[in-house]
């Protein structure tokens, strides 16, 4: 029997259907596999296809973990880690990281050295970079909410010098420009497959109860360096949207309070993968990019889906 839970009330332990098409995106015989537990707030997964491994942050424990897809082993990849949060892999296969404690975006070079790519804007220190994505032109886009300076739990408590939480772009020449200023606490972000839209999640509800948890889309300018006015794509019916990814068909797979939500490009909720912990972030992994790696509070889970992530 399919393990689906429909909105009308059919109970399941794994999936919740909101549109019939979601049934084709998941596997009835698949299970949610917990591949590791023991974290405090797991975040920022990234997949390294050449090495066949994934990494993620355990922010309060100030470490980055590494999962080897060839044997399933988990080990510490980096510690201390400047309370790193979001990660991505750049066009040369290098790790790009958002550091709460360092209040910067950094990169690990091929020789293992650390390069700070951005730590200030207009002469003022960044808040605590949170999530990051690399565009095909080599530019690096990142969000900068205040979570890493709000307390000592995920970084070092401090006052914001910028007095705002924005989205920034690091150009191939290293110049830092502000590109989005209308969100309360910008968090996860991703480009559409054609890079004509930048999607950004707003978790500002943590600081302003009037801020609805949402994902917005911003049209990218012709030169690829700026964005236009944003529009609302969807709002959350369960907790906050945090990190998310798009698949090759433009669907949004996002973290939420009750698991992973899947939306079409227009913001229609197709269905959910139910997870027993609050989900913070996810990414597509594996040789076919058809497996989700899910960072959920204290644990990391995985599940195969009938969709492929953007390369």
N, C-alpha and C positions, 0 to 999 in steps of 0.2 A: 504494500500500500504506500503511495507517495506520502512523504513526511512533510506535508504542507499545512500551514495554518492560514486560512482565509480570513478576511476582515469580518466575515459573518460569524466566525467563532469556531471553525474546525481547528482543533488543537494539534500542534506538532512541536517537536523539540528542536527543529532546525530551520525551517523556511516559513516565510509568511508571504503569501501571494496577494498583490494588490492589482495586478493586471495579468491576464492569462499568459502573455508572452514571457513572463518571468520564468515559467516552468521550463522553457527551452534553454534558459541560461544557467540552470543548475542541474546537478546530477542526483537522481533519486537515491542511488546507492552510495553516494559519497557521505563521508562523515567529517565533522569538525575535529581536527587533530590538534591537541595541545602539544607543541614541540618543546616548550620550555616554560618554567615558572620560577618565581623567586625575585621578581623585580618589585619596585615601588610605583613607578610610572613609566611604562614602556612606550616609546615613541620613535619617530623618525626612521622607519625601515628603508633600506636601500639594497638593491640586488646587483651583484658583480658577476655577470655571466661568464667572463673568462675564467674566473676562479671558482665558479659554482658555489658561491657562498653569499649569504645575506648578513647585514649588520643592522643593529638598532640601538637606540639609547635607553638606558635605565637612568633617567635624569637625576632623581634625588640621591641615588647611590654613586653618582659621578663616574659612570663607566659606560663604555660601548661594548655590546656583546656581538659575537660572531657565531653564526650557524652554518655548518658545513653540510651542503646538500648531498655530498657523496656518502657520508656515513651517519648523518644526523647528530653529530656531536656539537656541543655548544661550549664556547670558551670566552674569556675576556679578550676583546680586541684592543681596548685602550682603557687605561685607568692610571691616574686621573684623566678626566676628559673635558674639563672646563664646563661641566654640566651641559654637554651638547644635547641638542634637541633634534631638529630636522636634518636630513642628509639627502644628497643626490650624488650622481656620478656624472662628471663632465664629459665633454666630447673626446677627451684623451684618456678616459678611464680612471681619473683621479677622484678621490673622495672630497666633496665639498660639504662643509658642516656649518650649522648655526649654533653658536656658543652662547649660552645664557651667562655664564660667569665671565667669559671673555668679552661679552657684549660686542660680538663681531661675527662676520662670516669668514671662515678660514678654509684652507685647502691643504691636503696632504700631497706632497709632490712624489714623483716616482722614486726619489731617493729617501723618502720617509720624512723629510723636513716639513715644517708647518709654515705656511704663508698666510698672513692676514690680508684678506681681499678688501674688506670694508669694516671700519669700526666707528665711523663718524659721518655726519651729514651737516654741512654748513658750519663746521667747526664744533659741533656738539656731539657728544657720545651717543651712539645708538642705545635703544632700550635693552632689548634682549632678543636678537634675531631668532625666529621660531621655525620657519619652514622655507624651503628653497627649491628652485627649479632652474634648469639650464635650457636656454633657447638654442635653436639650430645655428644662430649666428655667433654663438659663444657667450652671449650676454647671460648674466646670472640675476635672477629675480628673487627677492626674498621679502618676507613679512617681518614686522618688528613691533609686536605687542609688548606689554610690560610684565609678562608672567615671571620672567627671570629676575626682575628687580622688585617685585611686589613683596617678596619675603626671602628668607635665607634657605627655604626648602629646595628650590630649583636653581639657585644662583646666589647672588649677594644682594640683600635689600639695599635699595638706593632710590633717590628721587630721579624722575625722568628729566633729562636736560632738554630734550626736544619738546616735551609737553604735548605729545601727540603720538599716535600709533599709525604708521603708514606702511605702504609697500614701496620698495626701492628696486632700482635696476643698476647693476654694475656693468658698464659697457665693456666691450673687448679692450678698450683703452684704459680701463680701470676707473673711469669717472662714475661717481655715484649720483644718480638722479632719483628724485621722488616721483612716483608715477600714480599712486592712489592715496587719497587723503580723506575719503568720505566714510570710512568704516571705524567702528569703535575699537575693536581688537582684531585686526586681520590675522588670520591663522593659516590654514592650509591653502595651497594654491597649485594650479596646473594649467597648462595650455591645451587648447583643442588640437586635434591632429594637424590641421592646416595652420596652426598658430595665429589664426585670425581673432581668437578670443582668449582672454585671460580670465580664468575662474578663480575666485577668492572666497573663502569662508570667513564669516564674522562670528567670533565667540564673545562678543561684547556683553552678552547677558551676564557674564561673571562680574562685570563692573557696573552695568546699567540694566536693571530689570526691564526697562522699556525697549531694549535692543533685542529684537527677535532673532533667534539663531537662524542663519541663512547662508546661502551661496549666491553670489552675484557674478555676472559676466561683464567684462569690459572689452570693447572692440580695440584691437591693436592697430595702431596707425600704419600707414604704408611703409614708413621707414623702419618699422619694427621697434622703435625706441620709446613710444608713448602709447597711452590708451585714452579712449574717449569715455564718455559718461557711462557708468555702469547701470545694469538693469537686474532686477531680481529674477533669479532662476527658480529657487524653491526655498521653503522653510522646513524646519525639522519638527516632527511630531513626537520626538523622543530624545530629550537631552540636546546636546550641542553637536554640530558638525565641526570636526577638527580637520585632520588630514584626509585627503582623498586622491583618487586617480581616475583617469579616463581610459576606456577601452578603445579598441580600434574602430568601433562603430559609433563612437561619440557618447556612449553612456557614461554616467558618473557613478562610481562606486565609492561611497563615503562612509567614514566613521560616524557613529551616533551612540546615544546612550544605551540602546538595546541591541546593538550589533552593527552590521554593515547594511546600508541602504543602497539600493540601485535605482537610479533615475534615468529617464531618457534625456536627450539633449534639450527638450523643452521644459524639463523640470517635473515631469509626471513620475510619481513613485511607482515603480514596477514591482518591487518586492524587497524582502529583507532576508538576510542570513542572521539568525539569532545567535548571539554570543553571550555566555554567562557573566561577562564582565563588561564594564564601559569601555568602548573602543576609542582609541586615540588616533590611530593612523593605520595605513595599510599600503601595500604595493603588490604589483604582479611580479611573480618570479618563475623560474624554470626555463627550460630551453624553448618552450612554446609560449611563455608568458601567460599561461592559463591557470595559474595557481595563485591564490591570494595568500600573502603573509600578513597577519593581522596582529597589531600591537594592542593589547587590551589590559590596561591597568597593571596587574602583576604578572601577566602571562602573555605568551605569543602563540598564536594558533595559525593553522593553515587549512585550506580547503580548495579543491579544484572546482573551477567553474567552466561553463561552456562559452567563454569569451576570452579574448586575448588583449592584454594591455598594450598601450602604445609603446613602440620602441623609441 
